[in-house]
Amino acid sequence: MIDRVATILDLAARSRHGITLTEFARELGAPVSSIQGLVNGLAATGYLDERDRRYLLGPAPFLLTRLAGRLPVTTVSHDDLAAMHEETGMTAVLAIVVGSDLYYVDYASADLRYAYLAEGFVRRSLIRTSAGWVLLAGMERRDLWAQLGALPPDDAALTARFLEELPRIQRDGLAVAPVAPVAPGVSAEAGGVSVAVTEDGETVAAAGLMGDPGEVAERRQELIEVLLRHRARWARRATARTDGGAG
């Protein structure tokens, strides 16, 4: 079993366009029926990412590398987050999705609450954060429906609001935190604005600025402009790396 898992992850990591179940079975010398459950389990836990019935390496291995001191995203550095924090005075975070949860994998902040969330790899709800909304909006349609369908009934109001905002988030790659009273039951301890971090045309993470909900609302346009300016820099960096530049 361990050998099969290792082979599946290795094949997915080496593929640029994804591996089908049939191709996994052929490489493993096993029938599709004997590995389908294993592949589905790896996809459900974030070790594989399924797109159009093809499987790529998912974000979970990158979370493990973060635990070892490495970042899961190549275009956004800790220095970028520190720069956003210094510019705005707000907490800057980098978030990824693993399975059905959101994790802050890096941050720049003077607020110990975010230090705890990021350094402790505390699970966060995708539907209750601006970063989560961005990450949900970047998913394939089938994966998105699966994520929303698995949410508890208490999140029904948030789900409805998210679906209203979904076309705009997909268009702009930007979301504002769904805080109370717009979404009953959501903690109002922090508000936020987040943008999608894309690499090779896919949303791989979300970068956000967080703080007091009232301050976020008052400074909303300013924070959006800061994030969009930094996102443009990340896009240029990604292009330079693709073209063989130094970045």
Stockholm file with secondary structure:
# STOCKHOLM 1.0

chainA/1-247         MIDRVATILDLAARSRHGITLTEFARELGAPVSSIQGLVNGLAATGYLDERDRRYLLGPAPFLLTRLAGRLPVTTVSHDDLAAMHEETGMTAVLAIVVGSDLYYVDYASADLRYAYLAEGFVRRSLIRTSAGWVLLAGMERRDLWAQLGALPPDDAALTARFLEELPRIQRDGLAVAPVAPVAPGVSAEAGGVSVAVTEDGETVAAAGLMGDPGEVAERRQELIEVLLRHRARWARRATARTDGGAG
#=GR chainA/1-247 SS CHHHHHHHHHHHHHCSSCBCHHHHHHHHTSCHHHHHHHHHHHHHTTSEEEETTEEEECSHHHHHHHHTTCCSCSSCCHHHHHHHHHHHSSEEEEEEEETTEEEEEEEECSCHHHHHHHHTTCCEESTTSHHHHHHHHTSCHHHHHHHHHTSCGGGHHHHHHHHHHHHHHHHHSEEECCCTTTSTTSCCSCEEEEEEEEETTEEEEEEEEEECHHHHHHTHHHHHHHHHHHHHHHHHHHHHHHTTCCC
#=GC SS_cons         CHHHHHHHHHHHHHCSSCBCHHHHHHHHTSCHHHHHHHHHHHHHTTSEEEETTEEEECSHHHHHHHHTTCCSCSSCCHHHHHHHHHHHSSEEEEEEEETTEEEEEEEECSCHHHHHHHHTTCCEESTTSHHHHHHHHTSCHHHHHHHHHTSCGGGHHHHHHHHHHHHHHHHHSEEECCCTTTSTTSCCSCEEEEEEEEETTEEEEEEEEEECHHHHHHTHHHHHHHHHHHHHHHHHHHHHHHTTCCC
//
